[in-house]
Amino acid sequence: MMASCIDTLIIGSGFGGAVVAARLVEAGQKVTLLERGAWRETAALKDYPLTQRAPLPHGKYFASHLLRQVSVGGGLVQRKVLNTNGLFDIHYDKGMTSICSSGVGGGSHVYLAMNTRPLLANYWDNRANGLSADNMEAHYQWILSRMGSRPAQESDNIVNLVPQRLGDHPALDTKIEQPALGFRFGHAYANNAFLGDADSHKVTLDSLLLAPLLTKGLTVYAQHECLTIHQQQTGYRVEVFDHSEQKYRFLLAKRVVIAAGTLNSLRLLFRSQALGGLAQMPALGKGFSGNGDVFALWQAGSKGDDFRTGTPTLGRFKLRGLPDSPMLYALGINGIDQIPLLPAFLRRSAKSWLALVGMGNDEANGRVTWRNDELHINYQQAKNPILAHIYHALDLLSQHDKKRVWFLPQRAITVHPLGGARVGNHQQDSVVNAKGQVHGHRHLYVSDGSALPAATGSPPSMTIAAWASHVSQHILSEIKNHETDI
């Protein structure tokens, strides 16, 4: 299997990997994609002849399929793989704890279906020669169109949308633009959020971009984890572990696109550099961001309310009277019915609670290093004032509402780790150039969130996808120009 040299090998199937794969295959290229996780058993994939499937952590599979692995920064404790079919990774570090997902389709299974642009309209300006907000616009348009993105409307008959349910709250400004969603409206609005959507109402990349191309030039190897990359004269030798057969494999590829998700991409780059497979990358690990993520619980409802039903996110709001109020995104405890043996009082209590997610432009001044064969994240909340601003907003909400808003200001947690292999002009302060190619490494690209130059301050999936689309067009141009030097 895979004995000959592969033209283009993509590592990872989230927004960074699936988009590059789709754009290349739709342009007539043959592509091989590796994904360490399995295909998820969802309604949208039931008619595809796929092997290596695994259920989402619903019902009887909750305990066994919730976690894939747990790791601790700096290698103080050996990384522990609990179940290769698990949905989530948790990386605990003194500076920040990160939660990521695993499976074909990547984060599209667990994200809240919000399809948004960066908070700053000029996000891409002055990042690297050839990059600008103007020339990235077509890539945003492409992915938003493919996702079928649009805001929820009253005609969708969705209960619990923020503008309707919280519009009269005196402390909240809900008359702001609501996020577009990658969601199939008009169906049941339940069990579609952070534990995955088995009914496929949420638009996910496995069914949207990958499975339809399996007969058109795309080959996907699920449960294949890339361990190292070694540069050779004619391309790259990639070490892979096949979890399904418990075997190591070595692949040869002319061109490699790294899109394993920020932490896994950084882990792969650091390990390959440490083993001499890749040349030194002086800026590797610089510019790390948690996207200003803050998580809270708010008992917003009263007796008779049930926020558990709705779209993956119910909308967003700002606080009145707070200058430069951060955006707060609200979601019900949607999916709690999939957790077995949960006490009845907790199920009842969950009806009246909203989870709140704050995001904002942190300074992207974190630093990831490599120690004892593991990542170590150095991130200081005190040097990222957006976090204190979001905490202040949550405190004000609690004071005004007379209902406790629960959050943990002493612990930075993110589900949107970004940066560490950021784009820029020079290898001293960046890892990839404006085309996504690693400085000093011909035909090696990074197309996921690790290449982003800064926090997006909003859900980053569309920005990652736009970046991946941008990278794909440069790969196609390189192929068209007969492998001309970049």
C-alpha positions as CSV (number, residue, x, y, z in Angstrom):
1,M,0.0,0.0,0.0
2,M,1.2,3.5,-0.9
3,A,4.6,2.2,-2.1
4,S,5.1,4.6,-5.0
5,C,5.9,8.3,-4.6
6,I,2.8,10.4,-3.8
7,D,2.3,13.6,-5.7
8,T,0.6,15.5,-2.9
9,L,0.3,14.2,0.7
10,I,-1.9,16.1,3.1
11,I,-1.7,15.4,6.8
12,G,-5.0,16.2,8.6
13,S,-8.6,16.6,7.5
14,G,-9.9,19.6,9.3
15,F,-10.5,23.0,7.8
16,G,-6.9,23.3,6.8
17,G,-6.5,19.8,5.2
18,A,-10.0,19.2,3.8
19,V,-10.0,22.5,1.9
20,V,-6.6,21.9,0.3
21,A,-7.6,18.4,-0.7
22,A,-10.9,19.5,-2.2
23,R,-9.5,22.4,-4.2
24,L,-6.6,20.3,-5.6
25,V,-8.8,17.3,-6.5
26,E,-11.5,19.5,-8.1
27,A,-8.7,21.0,-10.2
28,G,-7.8,17.5,-11.5
29,Q,-5.0,16.5,-9.1
30,K,-4.6,13.2,-7.3
31,V,-4.2,13.6,-3.5
32,T,-3.6,11.3,-0.6
33,L,-4.8,12.4,2.8
34,L,-3.8,11.0,6.2
35,E,-6.0,11.3,9.3
36,R,-5.1,9.9,12.6
37,G,-8.8,9.5,13.6
38,A,-11.6,7.5,12.2
39,W,-14.6,8.3,9.9
40,R,-17.5,9.2,12.2
41,E,-20.7,7.3,12.0
42,T,-23.2,10.0,10.9
43,A,-26.3,10.1,8.7
44,A,-24.5,11.9,5.9
45,L,-22.0,9.1,5.5
46,K,-24.2,6.0,5.9
47,D,-24.3,5.3,2.1
48,Y,-20.6,5.5,1.6
49,P,-18.6,2.3,1.6
50,L,-16.2,3.4,4.3
51,T,-14.1,1.3,6.6
52,Q,-12.5,2.4,9.9
53,R,-15.7,4.1,11.2
54,A,-16.2,5.0,14.8
55,P,-19.2,6.4,16.7
56,L,-19.4,9.8,18.3
57,P,-19.4,9.8,22.1
58,H,-23.2,9.5,22.4
59,G,-25.1,7.2,24.7
60,K,-23.3,4.0,25.5
61,Y,-20.2,5.2,23.7
62,F,-19.8,8.4,25.8
63,A,-17.2,7.1,28.3
64,S,-15.2,5.1,25.8
65,H,-15.2,7.5,22.8
66,L,-15.0,10.9,24.6
67,L,-11.3,11.2,24.9
68,R,-8.5,10.2,22.5
69,Q,-5.5,11.3,24.4
70,V,-4.2,13.4,27.3
71,S,-0.8,15.1,27.4
72,V,1.0,17.4,29.8
73,G,3.3,20.2,28.7
74,G,7.0,19.6,28.7
75,G,6.7,15.9,28.8
76,L,6.4,15.8,32.6
77,V,3.9,12.9,32.2
78,Q,4.0,10.6,29.1
79,R,1.3,11.4,26.6
80,K,-1.4,8.9,27.1
81,V,-3.6,7.6,24.3
82,L,-6.8,6.4,25.8
83,N,-8.7,5.4,22.7
84,T,-7.6,6.1,19.1
85,N,-11.3,6.4,18.2
86,G,-11.9,9.1,20.9
87,L,-13.1,12.5,19.9
88,F,-11.1,14.9,22.0
89,D,-7.5,15.6,23.0
90,I,-6.6,17.5,26.1
91,H,-3.2,19.1,26.4
92,Y,-2.7,20.5,29.9
93,D,0.0,23.1,30.5
94,K,0.8,25.6,33.2
95,G,0.3,28.4,30.8
96,M,-2.8,27.1,28.9
97,T,-4.9,24.1,28.5
98,S,-6.0,23.2,25.0
99,I,-8.8,21.0,23.8
100,C,-8.8,19.7,20.3
101,S,-10.7,17.0,18.3
102,S,-9.8,13.9,16.2
103,G,-11.5,12.3,13.3
104,V,-12.0,12.7,9.5
105,G,-13.5,16.1,9.2
106,G,-11.5,17.5,12.2
107,G,-13.0,20.3,14.2
108,S,-16.1,20.6,12.0
109,H,-17.6,17.8,14.1
110,V,-17.4,19.6,17.4
111,Y,-17.4,23.3,16.5
112,L,-20.5,25.4,17.0
113,A,-21.1,25.8,13.2
114,M,-20.3,29.6,13.3
115,N,-18.9,30.7,10.0
116,T,-17.4,34.1,10.7
117,R,-14.6,36.4,9.5
118,P,-12.0,37.9,11.8
119,L,-13.0,40.8,14.1
120,L,-10.7,43.1,12.2
121,A,-11.5,43.7,8.6
122,N,-7.8,44.3,7.8
123,Y,-6.7,41.1,9.5
124,W,-4.6,40.0,6.5
125,D,-3.0,43.3,5.6
126,N,0.7,43.8,6.1
127,R,1.4,40.2,7.3
128,A,3.6,39.1,4.4
129,N,4.3,40.3,0.9
130,G,1.4,39.3,-1.4
131,L,-1.1,38.9,1.4
132,S,-4.0,41.3,1.9
133,A,-7.6,41.4,3.0
134,D,-8.5,42.1,-0.7
135,N,-6.8,39.1,-2.2
136,M,-8.1,36.8,0.6
137,E,-11.7,37.8,0.0
138,A,-12.3,35.3,-2.8
139,H,-11.2,32.5,-0.6
140,Y,-13.7,33.5,2.2
141,Q,-16.4,33.7,-0.5
142,W,-15.6,30.2,-1.7
143,I,-15.8,28.5,1.7
144,L,-18.8,30.4,2.9
145,S,-20.6,29.4,-0.3
146,R,-19.6,25.7,0.0
147,M,-20.8,25.6,3.6
148,G,-24.1,27.2,2.7
149,S,-23.5,29.7,5.5
150,R,-26.3,32.0,6.5
151,P,-27.7,33.4,9.8
152,A,-30.6,31.8,11.4
153,Q,-34.0,33.4,10.6
154,E,-37.3,33.6,12.3
155,S,-38.8,31.5,9.5
156,D,-36.5,28.7,10.6
157,N,-38.7,28.3,13.7
158,I,-35.7,27.9,16.0
159,V,-36.5,28.4,19.6
160,N,-34.0,30.1,22.0
161,L,-32.2,32.4,19.5
162,V,-30.5,35.2,21.3
163,P,-32.3,38.1,19.7
164,Q,-35.7,36.7,20.5
165,R,-35.0,35.1,24.0
166,L,-32.6,37.7,25.4
167,G,-33.6,40.8,23.3
168,D,-35.5,42.4,26.3
169,H,-32.6,41.9,28.7
170,P,-31.6,45.5,29.8
171,A,-27.9,44.7,30.1
172,L,-27.5,43.1,26.7
173,D,-27.2,44.5,23.2
174,T,-28.6,41.7,21.0
175,K,-29.2,44.0,18.0
176,I,-25.8,43.2,16.5
177,E,-25.1,41.1,13.4
178,Q,-25.6,37.5,14.2
179,P,-23.2,34.8,13.0
180,A,-23.7,32.9,9.8
181,L,-24.0,29.1,10.5
182,G,-23.0,26.1,8.5
183,F,-26.1,24.3,9.3
184,R,-29.0,22.4,7.6
185,F,-32.0,24.3,8.9
186,G,-35.5,22.9,9.1
187,H,-34.7,19.8,11.0
188,A,-34.6,18.8,14.6
189,Y,-32.7,21.3,16.7
190,A,-31.0,19.0,19.3
191,N,-27.9,17.0,19.9
192,N,-25.9,19.0,17.4
193,A,-23.2,20.8,19.3
194,F,-19.8,20.0,21.0
195,L,-20.3,16.2,21.1
196,G,-20.9,16.0,17.3
197,D,-24.1,15.7,15.3
198,A,-24.9,12.1,14.3
199,D,-27.9,13.3,12.4
200,S,-25.7,15.5,10.2
201,H,-27.7,18.7,10.6
202,K,-24.4,20.5,11.2
203,V,-22.4,20.8,8.0
204,T,-19.1,18.8,8.4
205,L,-16.2,18.5,6.1
206,D,-16.1,14.7,5.9
207,S,-19.5,14.7,4.1
208,L,-19.2,18.1,2.4
209,L,-15.7,18.0,0.9
210,L,-14.0,14.6,1.4
211,A,-16.3,11.6,0.9
212,P,-17.8,12.9,-2.4
213,L,-14.2,13.1,-3.9
214,L,-13.2,9.5,-3.0
215,T,-13.9,8.4,-6.5
216,K,-12.5,11.5,-8.2
217,G,-8.8,11.4,-7.2
218,L,-8.8,11.6,-3.4
219,T,-7.5,8.8,-1.3
220,V,-8.1,9.0,2.5
221,Y,-6.3,6.8,5.0
222,A,-8.1,7.1,8.3
223,Q,-6.4,6.1,11.6
224,H,-3.0,6.9,10.1
225,E,-1.0,9.2,12.3
226,C,2.0,11.0,10.9
227,L,5.0,10.9,13.3
228,T,8.0,12.5,11.5
229,I,8.9,14.2,8.2
230,H,12.4,13.9,6.6
231,Q,13.4,16.1,3.7
232,Q,15.1,14.3,0.8
233,Q,16.4,15.4,-2.5
234,T,13.2,14.6,-4.4
235,G,10.7,15.3,-1.7
236,Y,9.9,14.0,1.7
237,R,9.9,10.7,3.6
238,V,7.0,10.5,6.0
239,E,6.8,8.1,9.0
240,V,3.3,7.0,9.7
241,F,1.7,4.7,12.3
242,D,-1.3,2.8,11.1
243,H,-3.5,2.5,14.2
244,S,-5.8,0.0,12.7
245,E,-3.1,-2.6,11.9
246,Q,-0.6,-1.5,14.5
247,K,2.1,-1.0,11.9
248,Y,4.7,1.6,11.0
249,R,4.8,2.7,7.4
250,F,7.1,5.0,5.4
251,L,5.7,7.1,2.6
252,L,7.5,9.1,-0.1
253,A,5.8,12.3,-1.3
254,K,6.9,15.0,-3.7
255,R,4.8,17.6,-1.8
256,V,3.6,17.6,1.8
257,V,0.9,19.8,3.3
258,I,0.8,19.9,7.1
259,A,-2.7,20.5,8.4
260,A,-3.0,18.3,11.5
261,G,-4.4,21.0,13.7
262,T,-2.3,23.6,15.5
263,L,-0.9,21.5,18.3
264,N,-0.4,18.4,16.3
265,S,1.2,20.3,13.4
266,L,3.6,22.0,15.9
267,R,4.3,18.7,17.5
268,L,5.1,17.2,14.1
269,L,7.4,20.1,13.0
270,F,9.2,20.2,16.4
271,R,9.8,16.4,16.4
272,S,11.0,16.4,12.8
273,Q,13.3,19.3,13.4
274,A,14.7,17.7,16.6
275,L,15.5,14.4,14.7
276,G,17.2,16.2,11.9
277,G,14.5,15.5,9.4
278,L,13.8,19.2,8.7
279,A,16.2,22.1,8.9
280,Q,16.1,24.5,11.8
281,M,13.1,26.8,11.9
282,P,14.1,29.7,14.2
283,A,10.6,31.0,14.6
284,L,8.9,27.7,15.3
285,G,6.7,28.1,18.3
286,K,6.5,31.9,18.2
287,G,3.3,33.9,18.0
288,F,1.1,31.4,19.8
289,S,-2.5,32.5,20.6
290,G,-5.5,31.1,22.5
291,N,-7.8,33.4,20.5
292,G,-8.9,35.1,23.7
293,D,-11.1,32.2,24.6
294,V,-13.0,32.4,27.9
295,F,-15.7,30.0,28.9
296,A,-18.5,30.6,31.4
297,L,-21.9,29.2,32.6
298,W,-24.8,31.5,33.2
299,Q,-28.1,30.6,34.7
300,A,-30.0,32.8,32.3
301,G,-33.3,31.0,32.4
302,S,-36.0,30.4,34.9
303,K,-38.6,27.7,35.6
304,G,-40.1,26.5,32.3
305,D,-37.2,27.5,30.1
306,D,-35.3,24.9,28.2
307,F,-32.2,26.2,26.4
308,R,-31.1,22.7,25.4
309,T,-32.9,22.9,22.1
310,G,-31.6,25.0,19.2
311,T,-28.8,25.4,16.8
312,P,-25.3,24.7,18.0
313,T,-24.9,28.3,18.9
314,L,-27.9,30.5,19.7
315,G,-26.3,33.8,18.8
316,R,-24.1,36.5,20.3
317,F,-24.5,39.7,22.3
318,K,-22.5,42.5,23.8
319,L,-23.0,44.3,27.2
320,R,-24.6,47.7,27.2
321,G,-22.6,50.5,28.8
322,L,-19.2,48.6,28.6
323,P,-16.8,50.4,26.2
324,D,-15.5,48.0,23.6
325,S,-17.6,45.2,25.0
326,P,-16.3,41.8,23.9
327,M,-18.6,39.6,21.9
328,L,-20.1,36.8,24.0
329,Y,-21.5,33.8,22.2
330,A,-24.4,31.8,23.8
331,L,-25.2,28.2,23.5
332,G,-27.5,25.8,25.4
333,I,-26.2,22.7,27.0
334,N,-27.1,21.0,23.7
335,G,-26.2,17.3,23.7
336,I,-26.5,16.6,27.4
337,D,-29.1,13.9,26.6
338,Q,-26.3,11.9,25.0
339,I,-24.5,11.5,28.4
340,P,-25.7,8.4,30.1
341,L,-26.3,7.9,33.8
342,L,-26.5,11.7,34.4
343,P,-28.5,12.4,37.5
344,A,-32.0,13.7,36.8
345,F,-31.4,16.9,38.8
346,L,-28.5,17.8,36.5
347,R,-30.6,17.3,33.4
348,R,-33.3,19.5,34.9
349,S,-30.8,22.1,35.9
350,A,-29.2,22.2,32.5
351,K,-32.4,23.5,31.0
352,S,-32.0,26.9,32.4
353,W,-28.2,27.3,31.8
354,L,-26.4,28.9,28.9
355,A,-22.8,28.3,28.2
356,L,-21.0,31.6,27.2
357,V,-17.9,31.8,25.1
358,G,-15.9,35.0,24.9
359,M,-13.3,35.5,22.2
360,G,-11.1,38.5,21.4
361,N,-7.8,39.6,19.9
362,D,-5.2,38.4,22.4
363,E,-1.6,39.5,21.7
364,A,-0.5,36.2,20.1
365,N,2.6,36.5,22.3
366,G,2.7,33.0,23.6
367,R,5.6,30.7,22.9
368,V,5.6,27.0,22.3
369,T,8.8,25.1,22.9
370,W,9.9,21.4,22.7
371,R,11.0,19.5,25.8
372,N,11.2,15.8,26.6
373,D,9.5,14.9,23.3
374,E,6.4,17.1,24.1
375,L,5.1,20.6,23.6
376,H,5.4,23.2,26.3
377,I,3.2,26.3,26.1
378,N,4.3,29.5,27.7
379,Y,1.3,31.8,27.8
380,Q,0.8,34.6,30.3
381,Q,-2.7,35.9,30.9
382,A,-1.3,39.1,32.4
383,K,0.2,40.0,29.1
384,N,-3.0,39.5,27.2
385,P,-5.4,42.2,28.5
386,I,-8.4,41.0,26.4
387,L,-8.8,38.1,28.9
388,A,-9.2,40.5,31.8
389,H,-11.7,42.5,29.7
390,I,-13.8,39.5,29.1
391,Y,-13.7,38.5,32.8
392,H,-14.8,42.0,33.6
393,A,-17.7,41.7,31.2
394,L,-18.8,38.5,32.8
395,D,-18.6,40.0,36.3
396,L,-20.8,42.9,35.1
397,L,-23.3,40.5,33.7
398,S,-23.5,38.6,37.0
399,Q,-23.9,41.8,39.0
400,H,-26.7,43.2,36.8
401,D,-28.5,39.9,36.5
402,K,-28.2,38.9,40.2
403,K,-27.4,35.4,38.9
404,R,-24.0,33.9,39.2
405,V,-21.9,33.6,36.1
406,W,-19.3,30.9,36.7
407,F,-15.9,31.1,35.1
408,L,-12.3,30.3,36.0
409,P,-10.1,33.4,35.6
410,Q,-7.1,31.6,37.1
411,R,-7.0,29.1,34.2
412,A,-6.5,29.9,30.5
413,I,-8.3,27.4,28.4
414,T,-8.7,27.4,24.6
415,V,-10.4,25.3,21.9
416,H,-8.9,27.6,19.3
417,P,-5.1,27.3,19.6
418,L,-3.5,29.3,16.8
419,G,-0.1,30.3,15.5
420,G,3.3,28.9,16.3
421,A,4.1,28.3,12.6
422,R,2.9,31.8,11.5
423,V,3.1,33.4,8.1
424,G,5.6,36.2,7.4
425,N,8.4,37.4,5.2
426,H,11.5,36.3,7.2
427,Q,12.4,33.0,8.8
428,Q,13.7,34.7,11.9
429,D,10.1,35.7,12.9
430,S,7.9,33.3,10.8
431,V,7.8,29.7,9.7
432,V,6.0,30.0,6.4
433,N,5.9,32.5,3.6
434,A,2.9,34.2,2.0
435,K,2.3,31.1,-0.1
436,G,2.2,28.8,2.9
437,Q,5.6,27.2,2.1
438,V,8.0,26.6,5.0
439,H,11.0,28.8,4.7
440,G,13.9,26.8,3.3
441,H,11.8,23.7,2.6
442,R,10.6,23.5,-1.0
443,H,7.2,21.8,-1.4
444,L,6.5,21.7,2.4
445,Y,3.4,23.7,3.3
446,V,1.4,24.5,6.4
447,S,-2.3,25.2,5.8
448,D,-4.0,25.0,9.2
449,G,-4.4,27.4,12.2
450,S,-0.8,27.1,13.2
451,A,0.1,29.4,10.2
452,L,-2.3,32.2,11.2
453,P,-0.4,35.4,12.0
454,A,-2.6,36.5,14.9
455,A,-5.8,35.8,16.8
456,T,-8.9,36.2,14.7
457,G,-10.9,37.3,17.8
458,S,-13.9,35.3,16.4
459,P,-14.4,31.6,15.5
460,P,-11.4,30.9,13.3
461,S,-12.7,28.1,11.1
462,M,-13.5,30.2,8.0
463,T,-10.2,32.1,8.3
464,I,-8.3,28.8,8.4
465,A,-10.3,27.5,5.5
466,A,-9.6,30.8,3.5
467,W,-5.9,30.4,4.3
468,A,-6.0,26.8,3.1
469,S,-7.8,27.8,-0.1
470,H,-5.1,30.5,-0.7
471,V,-2.3,27.9,-0.2
472,S,-4.0,25.5,-2.5
473,Q,-4.0,28.0,-5.3
474,H,-0.3,28.5,-5.0
475,I,0.3,24.8,-5.1
476,L,-1.8,24.5,-8.3
477,S,0.2,27.4,-9.7
478,E,3.4,25.7,-8.8
479,I,2.2,22.5,-10.5
480,K,1.1,24.4,-13.6
481,N,4.5,26.1,-13.8
482,H,6.3,22.8,-13.8
483,E,7.6,22.9,-10.3
484,T,9.1,26.3,-10.6
485,D,11.0,27.5,-7.6
486,I,8.9,29.5,-5.1
